[in-house]
């Protein structure tokens, strides 16, 4: 399925019926991140999995599209409006979690709940491990050169690529789906570069301050073994919010939805089924 927006075309998949869950993956990933989780949740909820323009999307955005973090957050809100969604539970991961925080603070009207799995918080946008991406993106052609190294399959699992983001092996076809669009399309690489250059901790620091007033139920479903997206930060932010809590998901890292889809689905299912306070309606 697809929807035409001012930024360009967003492709998405949906399954199930009931309350809507909208998923936001991060940089250099796509909706395949959520396959196992959506399979678990679709018997109970309407699972909507878009392909956001963060480097692994199937078609490039318009050349003038705003792909800064606030621009992508506005795109998420525009998408929800175009698909006529209300009462959404927004589920974010990695840099998509940073985008979800900006949606919650700047475009909260369509949200009923917020779920953050391991993601950028406070000054860690990007996390230190991937801080090299921003200076790399400033060099013309460098993103293409980095992408070419990903043709070598063992490098895809290196500590400077996807190797530290999952505790268990990521399927080869999933990694291929994340890498192939940027290898084959220069406009996808253009979009990737624009997003990376827009990353700045000022956005997550601002969101953290504003989330202190976000009174809709919020769940931090977190892998404490993740050394880059710290559970201490999740607990700190949750403690500052009116209605938030942290659930630890063992035997997983950043990509909890791949490592522990069944356990994560149980936690999200229980959270969404809880009666929401009137102020979050």
C-alpha positions in Angstrom: 0.0 0.0 0.0 1.1 3.6 -0.5 0.0 7.1 0.3 1.0 10.4 -1.4 2.2 13.1 0.9 3.9 16.5 0.4 7.3 14.9 1.2 6.7 12.1 -1.4 5.3 8.6 -1.4 5.2 6.5 1.7 4.8 2.7 1.3 3.3 0.8 4.2 1.9 -2.6 5.1 -0.9 -3.3 7.6 -2.4 -6.3 9.2 -5.1 -7.0 11.8 -7.9 -5.0 13.1 -8.7 -3.0 16.2 -6.8 -0.2 17.9 -4.1 1.2 15.6 -0.4 0.7 16.3 2.0 2.7 14.0 5.7 1.6 14.0 8.7 3.9 13.4 12.0 2.2 12.6 15.3 4.0 12.6 18.2 4.9 10.3 19.3 2.3 7.7 16.4 0.0 8.6 12.9 -0.6 7.3 9.6 -2.2 8.2 11.2 -5.6 8.2 12.4 -4.7 11.7 8.9 -5.2 12.9 7.8 -8.3 11.0 8.0 -10.7 13.9 6.4 -8.3 16.3 3.5 -7.4 14.0 2.8 -11.1 13.4 2.4 -11.5 17.2 0.2 -8.4 17.6 -2.0 -8.4 14.5 -4.5 -10.9 16.0 -5.4 -8.2 18.5 -4.5 -4.8 16.9 -4.3 -3.0 13.6 -0.6 -3.0 12.9 0.6 -0.3 10.4 4.2 -0.6 9.3 5.4 2.3 7.1 8.8 2.6 5.3 10.2 5.8 6.6 12.8 7.8 4.5 15.9 6.9 6.6 18.0 5.1 4.1 16.3 1.8 3.4 13.1 3.1 1.9 11.9 1.7 -1.5 11.5 5.0 -3.3 13.2 8.4 -2.7 11.4 11.4 -1.4 10.9 14.6 -3.3 14.2 16.4 -3.7 13.0 19.3 -1.5 11.6 17.2 1.3 12.5 18.2 4.8 14.2 15.2 6.3 15.5 16.8 9.5 14.2 15.0 12.6 11.3 17.6 13.0 10.6 17.2 9.3 10.3 13.4 9.5 8.2 13.8 12.7 5.8 16.0 10.7 5.8 13.4 8.0 4.7 10.8 10.6 1.9 13.0 11.6 0.9 13.7 8.0 0.9 10.0 7.3 -1.4 9.3 10.3 -3.8 12.1 9.0 -3.8 10.7 5.5 -4.6 7.2 6.7 -7.3 8.8 9.0 -5.9 7.4 12.2 -6.9 8.5 15.7 -6.1 7.0 19.1 -2.7 5.7 17.8 -0.2 3.8 19.9 3.1 5.0 18.3 6.0 2.5 18.7 9.5 3.7 18.0 13.0 2.2 18.0 16.6 3.5 17.5 16.5 6.9 15.7 12.8 6.2 15.1 12.4 6.5 18.8 13.8 10.0 18.7 11.4 10.8 15.9 8.5 9.4 18.0 9.5 11.6 20.9 9.3 14.7 18.6 5.9 13.5 17.3 4.7 13.1 20.9 5.8 16.6 21.8 5.0 18.5 18.6 2.1 16.6 17.1 0.4 14.7 19.9 -3.2 15.1 18.8 -3.6 11.7 17.1 -1.7 9.8 19.8 -3.3 7.8 22.6 -0.1 6.1 23.9 3.6 6.0 23.2 5.9 3.0 23.3 9.7 3.6 23.1 12.1 0.6 22.7 15.8 1.2 22.9 16.4 4.5 21.2 18.2 7.9 21.3 17.5 9.9 24.4 18.9 13.1 25.8 22.3 14.0 24.4 22.8 10.6 22.7 21.5 11.5 19.2 23.3 9.8 17.6 24.8 7.4 20.2 28.6 7.6 20.4 29.1 4.4 18.5 27.6 5.9 15.3 28.8 9.5 15.8 31.2 9.0 12.8 28.2 9.0 10.5 27.6 12.8 10.7 31.2 13.9 9.7 31.1 11.2 7.1 27.9 12.6 5.6 29.5 16.0 5.3 32.0 14.7 2.7 30.5 14.5 -0.8 30.3 10.9 -1.9 31.4 9.4 1.4 28.0 7.9 2.2 28.2 6.0 -1.2 31.7 4.7 -0.3 30.5 3.5 3.1 27.6 1.8 1.5 29.8 0.0 -0.9 31.6 -1.7 2.0 28.3 -3.3 2.9 28.5 -5.4 -0.3 30.9 -7.5 1.8 28.5 -9.6 3.8 30.7 -10.2 6.9 31.1 -6.4 7.3 27.4 -6.0 7.7 27.7 -7.8 11.1 30.7 -5.8 12.2 30.6 -3.6 15.4 30.5 -0.5 13.3 27.4 -1.7 11.3 24.6 -3.9 12.6 26.7 -6.3 14.7 26.0 -4.6 18.0 22.3 -3.9 17.5 20.9 -7.4 18.0 21.9 -10.2 20.4 20.8 -12.9 18.1 21.7 -13.2 14.4 19.7 -11.0 12.0 18.5 -12.9 9.0 20.5 -12.3 5.8 17.4 -11.3 3.8 16.5 -8.6 6.4 20.0 -7.2 6.2 19.9 -7.3 2.4 16.6 -5.3 2.4 18.2 -2.7 4.6 21.3 -2.3 2.5 20.2 -2.8 -1.1 18.1 0.5 -1.6 21.1 2.7 -0.8 23.4 0.7 -3.0 21.1 0.9 -6.0 19.7 4.4 -5.9 21.6 7.7 -5.6 18.4 9.6 -4.5 18.0 7.2 -1.6 21.6 8.0 -0.6 20.7 11.7 -0.9 17.8 11.2 1.5 20.0 9.3 3.9 22.6 12.0 3.9 19.9 14.7 4.5 18.6 12.8 7.5 22.0 12.1 9.0 23.1 15.8 8.7 19.9 16.8 10.5 20.6 14.6 13.5 21.3 16.8 16.6 21.0 16.2 20.3 19.1 19.5 20.6 16.0 17.8 19.4 16.1 14.9 21.9 17.0 17.3 24.7 14.1 19.5 23.8 11.8 16.5 23.6 12.9 15.3 27.0 12.0 18.6 28.5 8.6 18.7 26.8 7.8 15.1 27.7 7.6 16.2 31.3 4.2 17.5 30.2 3.1 14.6 28.1 0.3 13.0 30.1 -0.5 10.1 27.8 0.5 6.6 28.9 4.1 5.9 27.9 6.0 2.6 28.0 9.7 2.2 27.8 10.3 -1.4 26.7 14.0 -1.7 27.1 16.8 -4.1 26.7 19.2 -3.5 29.7 22.0 -5.3 27.9 22.3 -2.6 25.3 25.4 -0.6 26.1 24.7 2.2 23.7 21.0 3.0 24.5 21.2 3.0 28.3 18.4 1.7 30.5 19.5 4.4 33.0 18.4 7.0 30.6 15.1 5.3 30.0 14.4 5.2 33.7 15.4 8.8 34.1 13.1 10.0 31.4 10.2 7.8 32.6 10.6 9.2 36.1 10.2 12.7 34.8 6.9 12.0 33.0 3.4 12.0 34.4 2.4 8.5 33.3 5.4 6.4 32.2 7.1 3.2 33.2 10.0 1.0 32.2 9.7 -2.7 31.4 13.0 -4.6 31.0 13.2 -7.1 28.2 16.0 -9.7 28.9 18.1 -11.5 26.3 18.0 -8.7 23.8 19.7 -5.5 22.5 18.6 -2.5 20.5 16.5 -4.5 18.0 14.2 -6.1 20.7 11.6 -6.7 18.0 13.9 -9.2 16.4 15.5 -10.6 19.5 12.4 -11.0 21.6 9.3 -10.4 19.6 7.0 -12.6 21.7 8.0 -11.1 25.0 7.9 -7.5 23.5 4.4 -8.3 22.1 3.2 -9.5 25.5 4.4 -6.2 27.1 2.8 -4.0 24.5 -0.4 -6.0 24.4 -0.8 -5.6 28.2 0.0 -1.9 28.0 -2.4 -1.1 25.2 -5.2 -3.0 26.9 -4.9 -1.0 30.1 -7.7 1.6 30.5 -6.3 5.0 29.5 -7.0 8.0 31.7 -9.5 10.5 30.4 -6.8 13.1 29.7 -5.1 10.6 27.3 -8.2 10.0 25.2 
